[in-house]
Amino acid sequence: MKILKTVDVNLVNKYRKELFGIASCMIVFHHLTIKGNGNPLIDIYMFLRLVGAMGVDLFLFLSGIGLVYSYEKNNSIKEFYMRRCKRILPAYLCIAFPFSLWRDCIVGKNGIPVLVKHLLLVQFWKEGAGDWYIAAIFILYVLFPLIYYSIRNIPGGGYILILIYIALMMALRFKMIPDTFQLTSTLWARIPVFITGVIAAIKMKERVISISILPVCIFVNILSLILQGYFALQGSELYYSFLPRLCYGPLAITFVMMTVCCFETYKFKVLQKIFGFLGEMTLEIYLLNSRLIGFFDELATKITGNNDNCKIVLANVLGVTTTIILALYIHKIITKMRNQKLCNRIRIGKQKAEIVKKINLG
């Protein structure tokens, strides 16, 4: 057993796929259809299910780290945005388009304009519904160069950004546009954890953190869970507001620290392979799981009638299984297409080089 004394951001990057896989499991867990029934065990499960929403904060924290590594390899803004669009748009359109087409045009008969609105995420900004994570990630991609250069060039720039941002959000929440803000608060509450990921990648790349910080991480986790429990007891209106969602950030960051320490100290090879496998297709899993679980929930209701237990088992087992299978195939197809384009570019480049060589020799 390796005795770990320090942790750094490179170690986090080493287990990036596994951490993404864990985040995917959390999100799937959060979207399961089991409902509370007064049973204490089910109530505990329901609370843990709510905390599963922290998976999104894991995504965003790790994305902040990953974007810095990606940007510093080639800091062309144009290339950066091209790479990001190629990563997000194929999976999003491949999954969102057929589901939206079925819901809006075939079943709902609402027509093409409604389909286009849903694909452009207008529904999220008006109703707080739809693929809010896609809206969030595109906003963060647009803001990333500003965030990056502020942290890189201004002393304490990242922390100043977070404080200004939270102050601005509180002003919007209580003074300016409270209704719209509440509908979209699931997005705004997650931006600080993304900025923290960027800070970690820039400021901690050459530094290490002593393993002695682990007790602090455990304390922050316990405190965050207590706060989440308190908010949950106050009802869904408070729990799903800006401040409770802001608490997911510290919980996610300290969870990353503890998980990395466990993976580096104790080699959970089978578990790491499973999480690494799921981590390859996190975006596809995220986009599919709530849609498929919702679809099978409706189907199971028609099949089982009033038998809630059968409905819950059927909907969740079919939903999760189908999500993983479809996510795998869609990810493979998109990867194959991307690799094919890369091979074509290399082949064309070689052909051009040969032509130039022949001209020079001639």
Secondary structure, DSSP 8 states (H G I E B T S, - for coil): -----EE-HHHHHHTHHHHHHHHHHHHHHHT------S-HHHHHHHHHHHHTTHHHHHHHHHHHHHHHHHHHH---HHHHHHHHHHHHHHHHHHHHHHHHIIIIIIIS---HHHHHHHHTTHHHHHHS-S-HHHHHHHHHHHHHHHHHHHHHHSTTHHHHHHHHHHHHHHHIIIII-HHHHHHTHHHHTTHHHHHHHHHHHHHSTT--EEGGGHHHHHHHHHHHHHHHHHHHHT-HHHHTSHHHHHTHHHHHHHHHHHHHHHHHHS--HHHHHHHHHHHTTHHHHHHHHHHHHHHHHHHHHHHHTT-HHHHHHHHHHHHHHHHHHHHHHHHHHHHHHHHHHHHHHHHHHHHHHHHHHHHHH-
